[in-house]
């Protein structure tokens, strides 16, 4: 199956898909192969067009800690927080380690702001902890200035990428929808199936997380699920519904 780059939005306990971009290498004869970074630039353009005013912070692994991604985020006014490995940007990693040694930064949380890189400055945040008697370290690179007040919040936000990996992708692949299996031999049909799976997952999460409010209807979850399914299956869109879809909306998270 072709790979896909997915943009996930974390909202409380939910991880929702907001955009997808397929990484397409359909022929071995092409001069330049598609890749995850190229797909990111296409996906970023889609997200900016769809959510022009939505404040966004990009969470990513160390692959995205590069000049092209930084420039794209600067252009769109986005924040970013990427996992950072020393081999990715050696000059920034060296300066971080030198300052750590000079200032004797040895606490479980330490950071260095305003490390010069090309035409910008970057901030490095490092977190040490022990799990199962094993010392672990998470290091992040970000354009958000780190302070005593926000350091732990930033670490929590950076580590929430694992919620995306586990609750988002792993659940879809191995627990609920089994999307690692080829659903069709037809490439377009396979992509359509994947996108419909993302829509189904959004509806399922909204249903599951809204179940507390639905208790006021004094019906079981199975009954409400059946009613919802029947409405999706049989209800026809009216002219009024279509008009409502055309109206601009605002999405706010507080």
N, C-alpha and C positions, 0 to 999 in steps of 0.2 A: 504494500500500500504506500502511496505517496505520503510524504511527511506534511504536516500542517503546523503553522505557527498560530497559536491561539492567544488572544487577549482576554484575560480573566479579570473580573472586578470582584473584590472582596467586600461584602456587605454583611457585617456581623458574622453569623454562622454560615452564610451562603457564599458560594463562589460561582459567579454567573459569567457566561460567555458573552462578550459584547462585540467581538469581531474575529474573523478567521481569515488566514491567508495561506494558501497552499504553496508548498515548495515543489516546483514542477521541473523535473528533468525527464521529459518523455522520450528524448532521443540521445544517443551517445555521440551524435554527430555535431551537436551544437558547440560553438566556439567557446562560450562561457557558461559554465554550469550554474544553476540556481543554488542558493544557499540560505541559511537561516538569517544571516545579516541582511541580505538583499530583501528577503521577505519582510523583515522588520521595517525597512524604510517604506515599503508599499503599505504595510499594515498601519504604520504610524500616520500616513497620509489619510487613510480611510477613517481612522479614529478622530483625527483633527477635524475632518469635514463633518463627521456625524455629531461630535460633541465639542463644538467650537469654544464654549465658555466653561466647560467642566474642568475644575482643577484636577490635574493628573500627576501622580508620582509613579514612575516606571520602576518596577522591581525586576531584576534579572540576574542571571548568573554571570560569571566572569567574562564570558564571550562578548557581552554587551558593554564592557568597560573599555571603550575605544573612542577615538576622536570623532568618527562618523556619527555614532549614537549621541555623544555629547552635543555635537553641533545641531543635530536634529531636535533634541530636547530644548536647547537654547532657542532655536528658531520658533518653536511652538509654545515657549514659556512653561515647559514641563519641569517638574522636579524628577530626580532619579536617585535610586539607591541600589547599587549593584554589588554582588559578591566580588571580592577583590583577591586576586592571587598575585604573588610577587612577579611572576613571569609575564604578566599582562602588560604593565607599564612600569618598567624597571626603574626609571628615574624617580617616579613618585614613590615607589616602594622603598627605594634606598633613602630618600629624604625622610620618609616616615620613620624608618628604623633608626636613622641617625638622630633625629629629634627625640625619639623615645629613649635612646641610650643617654643622650646629653641631659635630658630633663628627668631621667629616672622614672619614667611612666610605667609603673608595674602593677597598678590596680587591676581589678577584674574588668573594669571598663576604662578605656583610655582613647584619646583622640587627638588629632592634629588638624587644625584648620588652615586654609589658605596656602596650600602647597601649589606652587606655580607649575602649570603644564600648558604649553603652547600659549594661546591667547586668553587663558582662563585660570582660575584657581580651583582646586579640588580639596575636599575634606575626607579624611580617613578616620573611621570609627572601628575600634576593635573590642571584642567581648570574649573573655575567658571564663569557662565554667567547667565543672567536673560532672560527668554523667557515667554511672556504673564504674566508678573508680578510674575513669579515663578522662584526662584533660582534653578539652576541645576548645577550638578557637574559631570565631566567626569574625571576618574582617569585611567591611563595607566601604565603598567609595561613593561619595554623594556630593551634590551641589547644595545641600541643605547645611547651613552652619550649625555645628554641634555645640551644645551648651550643657551645663549641669542640669538644667530644667528639662531638656528634651532628649538627652542621651538614651535613657532607658526606653522611651517611647519609640525612638528611631530603631533601636535594636529589635523591639517587638514587631515593628512594621517590617523590617528587613527579613526577619525570620518567618513572617506570615507567608512568604513565598512557598514554604513547605506545605502550608494549608492548600495552596493552589495545586502543588504537585500531588499531594496525597488525596485531599478531598475532591479536587477537581479532576485531574487527569487519571489518577489511579482508580478512582471509583468508576469512572466512565469506561476505562479499559478492562478492569478485572473483576468488578463487583456487580455493576448494574446493567451496563449496555454492551459490554464486550466489543468495543469498537476496534480492537486490534484485529478482529477477523474481517476478511474481505466480504463485504455485503453484496458485491456485484462484480462481474467482469467488465462492465461498462464504466469507463472512467468518470463520465459526467454523473451517471447514476450513483456511483460510489461517493462522489463529493456531495451530492444532494442528500444522500442518506446520512452522511456525517453532519451536515448543517441541520437537518431535521432532528437529529439526536441532541444537538445543542439546544434547540428550541424546547424539545421535550424535557430536557434536564432543568431548564429554567422554570417551566411550568410545575414540574415535580417539586423543586425546592421551594417555590412560592407556596405551593399547596401544603407541604410538610411544615414549613416554618410559620404558616398562617393558621395552622390547625388549632392553636389555642383560642384565637378569635372566633374560629368557626364553631367552637363548642357552644356558642350562644344560640346557634340554630337548632340545638338539641337533636342532632343527627350524628350517626357514626361516621368515621373517616371513610369507610367503604361506601356508605350511601352518598356522601358529598362527592367522593371521587367519581362515582357512577353518574351523578348529575352533571358534573363538569365534563366528563367524557361525552355524554349525550349532547350537551350544549355545543361542544366543539364539532361533533359529528353531524348535527342536524341544523343548527342555526344558520340562517342565511344573512349575509351582510346587506344591510339596507343602505339607501342613499345617505341617510343621516349618519350611519356608522362610518361610511367612507369620508364624509365631510369632516367628521371628528378626527379621523386619521390625518387629514391634511392640515389641521390646526397646529401651530407651533406649541411646544410644551417646554417646561423647565424641569430639570432633574436636580434636586438638592439633597445633599447628605450632611447631616448635622451630628 
